[in-house]
Amino acid sequence: MNGVIPSMGSARRALLGRAVCAIVLAAGVGVAGADERFDELREIIQVIATGDEVESAAATQELIDRVTTPLLEAIGSLESRPVAQQVRLRDALARLDRALRMRIYRLDLPAVDRTLFDRFARAYPELTLRAFDTNYRVRLAAVHHIPLEPDTGAGVLIAAKVNDEDEDVATAALKVALRLHDRVVARNLTRYIRDATATVASGYYGPENQDLAAAVATIVFHAVEVIGKADFDRGAGDVVAALRYFGRSKYWDINQRTRTIEVLGRLGDRGATGTLIDFLDDPAEHRWDRPERGPRIVQTVGDAALLALVRIYGLDPGRFGMRVSARNPDLAGYPTPETRAAGHRAFRVWYAAHRGGGAASRPVSQPTHRSHSRP
């Protein structure tokens, strides 16, 4: 594997998918027999999930045996068949694997996205299956062929490939997502941001997997960019959670945390206020501009947070002494530390006086939470 380890949510879906496969292949004739095998499989899966390393390995092997034995017995020897039949059977097994991966992914989709995904899969059945192929090159090619049809299952599938186990596929999917940037792909990437942030923050990636943790953090940042480009304000709460963790971690650099702050300013959600205020004191210099007239403008991370807050509350940056670049409206700052301190202090005074009221903004959207047992 040269990319991103699947999320806890994805790992849970994979486990459920194996169970589904086992039920289908190992179930005998008759409802009673099927129910009995289902209970046995649940016990095996529980041991895999909760047992110690030895118990889990043994239960995993038992699950593999239960899944593969009936299928192998039904197929028999491939070499005893004519070549044309061998090719058909191998193709059928490949399609079975693709379909299983696809259906595993589909399991946890919300109803609205499951409907969009199913509609897309019916319209583009071969493309959808190729997107779940075991070969990353096949998946990569499929990503590049996804039609950029707004507000369809295309956004659901693109987001699925952002969570691909191969980093090249995930990176390609992010580029496609930025091109599409509709609310469907943004909504699905919001779930990825939520799961990925929680997983890295939990310490899921140990010291030996920090390169993977860094890769996930980078994907989270680019997913945030898609949320911003789509103006998906319902994702603001999860972007806040990502900033709260990654913005103070070793995984994001100054550019990533500043650009995430800018996204929150564009989304205009007052629910981000507390976190943005926490970044007001960040003195790291992000960038600067030299106007045709007047002194050089320097923007710190704290200045970016102030500009985001000003936008959220519909205020004039000049009210707090900020100077905005004529070339880049996201670049606003101060010529000196003294003017910066005065401007930030003025905002804090204003906020203390207007907390809970004042200028209009969009309704507060809180992070949504799923029960999941991610990457």
C-alpha positions in Angstrom: 0.0 0.0 0.0 1.5 3.3 -1.0 -1.3 5.6 0.2 -3.8 6.3 2.9 -5.1 3.7 5.3 -8.9 3.6 5.2 -10.8 5.3 8.0 -12.3 3.7 11.0 -15.7 4.1 9.3 -14.3 2.5 6.1 -12.7 -0.3 8.2 -16.1 -0.9 9.8 -17.7 -1.0 6.4 -15.0 -3.5 5.1 -15.7 -5.7 8.1 -19.4 -5.6 7.5 -18.8 -6.3 3.8 -16.9 -9.4 4.6 -19.7 -10.5 6.8 -22.2 -9.9 4.0 -20.0 -11.9 1.6 -19.7 -14.7 4.1 -23.5 -14.8 4.7 -24.2 -15.0 1.0 -21.6 -17.7 0.2 -21.8 -19.8 3.3 -25.5 -19.8 4.0 -27.2 -23.1 3.3 -30.6 -24.0 2.1 -33.5 -23.0 4.4 -34.1 -20.0 6.6 -33.2 -21.8 9.8 -29.8 -22.8 8.5 -29.1 -19.3 7.3 -30.1 -17.8 10.7 -27.8 -20.3 12.5 -24.9 -19.4 10.2 -25.6 -15.7 10.6 -25.3 -16.1 14.4 -22.0 -18.0 14.0 -20.6 -15.4 11.7 -21.5 -12.6 14.1 -19.6 -14.5 16.8 -16.6 -14.8 14.6 -16.7 -11.1 13.7 -17.0 -10.2 17.3 -13.8 -12.1 18.1 -12.0 -10.5 15.2 -13.0 -7.0 16.5 -12.5 -7.6 20.3 -10.2 -10.5 20.8 -6.5 -10.4 21.4 -4.0 -10.6 18.5 -4.0 -14.4 18.4 -7.7 -14.8 18.7 -8.4 -12.2 16.1 -6.0 -13.9 13.6 -7.6 -17.3 14.1 -11.1 -15.9 13.8 -10.0 -14.0 10.6 -8.8 -17.3 9.1 -12.0 -19.0 10.0 -14.0 -16.3 8.3 -11.8 -16.6 5.2 -12.4 -20.3 5.1 -16.1 -20.0 5.5 -16.3 -17.4 2.7 -14.0 -19.1 0.2 -14.6 -22.9 0.7 -18.2 -23.0 -0.7 -17.2 -20.8 -3.7 -14.1 -22.9 -4.5 -16.1 -26.1 -4.3 -18.7 -24.7 -6.6 -16.2 -23.6 -9.2 -14.0 -26.7 -9.1 -10.9 -26.9 -11.2 -10.6 -24.0 -13.7 -7.9 -25.9 -15.8 -10.4 -28.7 -16.5 -12.6 -26.2 -18.4 -12.2 -24.8 -21.9 -10.2 -21.5 -22.1 -13.4 -19.5 -22.9 -15.1 -20.8 -19.8 -12.0 -20.0 -17.7 -12.0 -16.4 -19.0 -15.7 -16.0 -18.2 -15.3 -17.4 -14.6 -12.2 -15.2 -13.9 -14.1 -12.2 -15.2 -17.1 -13.1 -13.0 -14.8 -13.4 -9.9 -13.3 -10.0 -10.7 -16.7 -8.4 -11.1 -17.8 -10.1 -7.8 -14.9 -8.5 -6.0 -15.6 -5.1 -7.5 -19.3 -5.4 -6.7 -18.6 -6.4 -3.1 -16.3 -3.4 -2.6 -18.9 -1.1 -4.1 -21.7 -2.5 -2.0 -19.6 -2.3 1.1 -19.1 1.4 0.5 -22.8 1.9 -0.2 -23.8 0.4 3.2 -23.2 3.5 5.3 -24.3 6.1 2.8 -27.2 8.4 4.0 -30.4 7.7 2.1 -30.2 10.7 -0.1 -26.7 9.9 -1.2 -27.4 6.2 -1.6 -30.2 7.1 -4.0 -27.9 9.4 -6.0 -25.2 6.7 -6.0 -27.6 4.0 -7.2 -28.9 6.2 -10.0 -25.4 6.9 -11.1 -24.4 3.2 -11.0 -27.3 2.3 -13.2 -26.4 5.0 -15.7 -22.6 4.1 -15.6 -22.4 0.5 -14.4 -19.0 -0.4 -15.8 -17.4 2.9 -14.8 -18.7 2.5 -11.2 -17.4 -1.1 -10.9 -14.0 -0.1 -12.3 -13.8 2.6 -9.6 -13.8 -0.2 -7.0 -11.3 -2.5 -8.8 -8.5 -4.1 -6.8 -5.9 -2.6 -9.2 -5.2 1.0 -8.3 -4.4 1.8 -11.9 -7.9 0.8 -13.0 -9.4 2.9 -10.2 -7.2 5.8 -11.1 -8.4 5.6 -14.8 -12.0 5.4 -13.6 -11.6 8.6 -11.5 -10.5 10.5 -14.6 -13.6 9.3 -16.5 -16.2 10.3 -14.0 -18.6 12.7 -15.7 -18.7 16.0 -13.9 -22.5 16.2 -13.6 -23.5 18.5 -10.8 -25.9 17.3 -8.1 -25.7 13.7 -9.1 -24.1 10.5 -7.8 -20.9 11.6 -9.5 -20.1 13.6 -6.4 -20.8 10.6 -4.2 -18.4 8.4 -6.2 -15.7 11.1 -6.3 -15.8 11.5 -2.6 -15.5 7.7 -2.2 -12.3 7.8 -4.2 -10.9 10.6 -2.0 -11.0 8.0 0.7 -9.2 5.4 -1.5 -6.4 3.4 0.0 -4.0 4.5 -2.7 -2.7 8.1 -2.4 -2.5 8.6 -6.1 -6.2 7.7 -6.6 -7.1 10.0 -3.6 -5.1 12.9 -5.0 -6.7 12.5 -8.4 -10.1 12.4 -6.9 -9.5 15.6 -5.0 -8.5 17.4 -8.2 -11.8 16.2 -9.8 -13.7 17.2 -6.7 -12.3 20.7 -7.0 -13.4 20.9 -10.6 -16.9 19.7 -9.7 -17.3 21.5 -6.3 -21.0 20.9 -6.1 -22.9 20.4 -2.9 -23.1 16.7 -3.3 -19.4 16.1 -3.4 -19.0 18.7 -0.6 -21.5 17.0 1.6 -19.8 13.6 1.2 -16.3 15.1 1.8 -17.6 16.7 5.0 -18.1 13.1 6.3 -14.6 12.3 5.3 -13.2 15.3 7.1 -15.1 14.4 10.2 -13.9 10.8 10.3 -10.3 11.5 9.3 -9.9 14.3 11.8 -11.3 12.1 14.6 -9.0 9.2 13.6 -5.7 11.1 13.5 -6.6 13.0 16.7 -7.3 9.7 18.4 -3.7 8.5 17.8 -4.8 5.7 15.5 -1.6 6.2 13.5 1.4 5.1 15.6 4.9 6.4 15.3 5.6 4.0 12.5 2.7 5.3 10.4 3.2 9.1 10.7 3.7 9.4 6.9 0.2 8.0 6.5 -1.2 10.4 9.1 0.5 13.3 7.3 -1.1 12.1 4.0 -4.5 12.0 5.6 -4.0 15.5 7.0 -3.2 16.8 3.6 -6.2 15.2 2.1 -8.4 16.7 4.8 -7.0 20.1 4.0 -7.8 19.8 0.3 -11.2 18.5 1.1 -11.7 21.7 3.2 -10.8 23.6 0.0 -13.6 21.8 -1.9 -16.1 22.7 1.0 -15.1 26.3 0.6 -15.3 26.4 -3.2 -18.7 24.8 -3.0 -19.8 27.4 -0.4 -21.1 24.4 1.6 -21.9 26.2 4.9 -23.4 23.1 6.4 -19.9 21.7 6.6 -18.6 24.6 8.7 -18.8 22.7 11.9 -16.6 19.9 10.7 -14.1 22.4 9.1 -13.9 24.0 12.5 -13.1 20.7 14.2 -10.4 20.1 11.6 -8.9 23.5 12.2 -9.0 23.0 15.9 -6.9 19.9 15.7 -4.8 20.1 12.6 -4.2 23.9 12.9 -2.4 23.2 16.2 -0.6 20.0 15.0 2.6 19.2 13.2 0.6 18.0 10.2 -0.5 21.4 8.8 1.8 24.2 7.8 1.1 27.9 8.1 -0.5 28.0 4.6 -2.9 25.2 5.3 -4.2 26.6 8.6 -4.5 30.1 7.2 -6.3 29.0 4.1 -8.7 26.9 6.3 -9.4 30.0 8.3 -10.2 31.8 5.1 -12.7 29.1 4.2 -14.4 29.6 7.5 -14.6 33.3 6.8 -16.3 32.7 3.4 -18.7 30.1 4.9 -19.9 32.8 7.3 -20.9 30.6 10.2 -20.9 32.2 13.6 -20.3 28.7 15.1 -16.7 29.2 14.1 -16.2 32.3 16.2 -14.7 30.7 19.3 -12.1 28.8 17.4 -11.2 31.8 15.2 -10.8 33.9 18.3 -8.4 31.3 19.7 -6.2 31.9 16.6 -6.2 35.7 16.9 -2.9 35.6 18.9 -1.1 33.5 16.4 1.9 35.8 15.4 3.2 33.7 12.5 3.6 35.8 9.4 1.8 34.3 6.5 2.4 36.7 3.6 2.8 40.4 2.8 1.9 43.0 0.2 3.4 46.3 -0.7 0.8 48.8 -2.0 1.7 51.4 -4.6 1.3 53.9 -1.8 1.8 53.5 1.9 3.8 51.0 4.0 4.0 47.3 3.5 1.1 45.2 4.8 2.0 42.1 6.7 -0.6 39.4 7.4 -0.2 37.0 10.3 -2.3 33.9 11.0 -4.0 36.0 13.6 -4.8 38.7 11.1 -6.4 36.0 8.8 -8.5 34.9 11.7 -9.6 38.5 12.3 -10.5 39.0 8.7 -12.6 35.8 8.8 -14.4 37.1 11.9 -15.0 40.5 10.3 -16.6 38.7 7.3 -18.7 36.4 9.5 -20.2 39.5 11.3 -20.5 41.6 8.2 -18.1 44.3 9.4 -15.7 46.7 7.7 -12.1 45.6 8.1 -11.0 49.3 8.2 -13.0 49.7 11.4 -10.3 47.7 13.1 -7.4 49.3 11.3 -6.9 46.5 8.8 -5.5 47.3 5.4 -6.7 45.0 2.5 -4.6 44.3 -0.5 -5.9 45.7 -3.7 -4.6 42.6 -5.5 -5.9 39.9 -3.1 -9.0 40.5 -0.9 -7.9 37.6 1.3 -4.7 39.4 2.2 -5.4 41.9 5.0 -3.1 42.9 7.8 -1.2 45.7 9.4 2.0 47.8 8.8 3.3 47.5 12.4 2.9 45.3 15.5 1.5 48.3 17.3 -1.3 48.9 14.8 -2.0 45.2 14.8 -2.3 45.1 18.6 -4.7 48.1 18.5 -6.8 46.6 15.8 -7.2 43.2 17.5 -8.0 44.9 20.8 -10.7 46.9 19.1 -12.3 43.8 17.7 -12.3 42.1 21.1 -13.9 45.1 22.6 -16.6 45.1 19.9 -17.2 41.4 20.2 -17.6 41.6 24.0 -20.2 44.3 23.5 -22.1 42.6 20.7 -21.8 38.9 21.6 -25.1 37.2 20.8 -26.3 40.0 18.5 -25.0 42.6 16.1 -24.5 42.2 12.4 -26.3 39.6 10.4 -24.7 36.3 9.5 -25.8 32.9 8.4 -27.4 30.6 11.0 -25.0 28.7 13.1 -24.5 25.1 11.9 -23.1 22.7 14.5 -20.9 19.7 13.6 -22.9 16.6 12.9 -21.9 13.3 14.5 -22.4 9.8 13.4 -22.3 6.8 15.5 -19.4 4.7 14.2 -17.8 1.8 15.7 -12.8 5.7 10.3 -9.2 6.1 8.0 
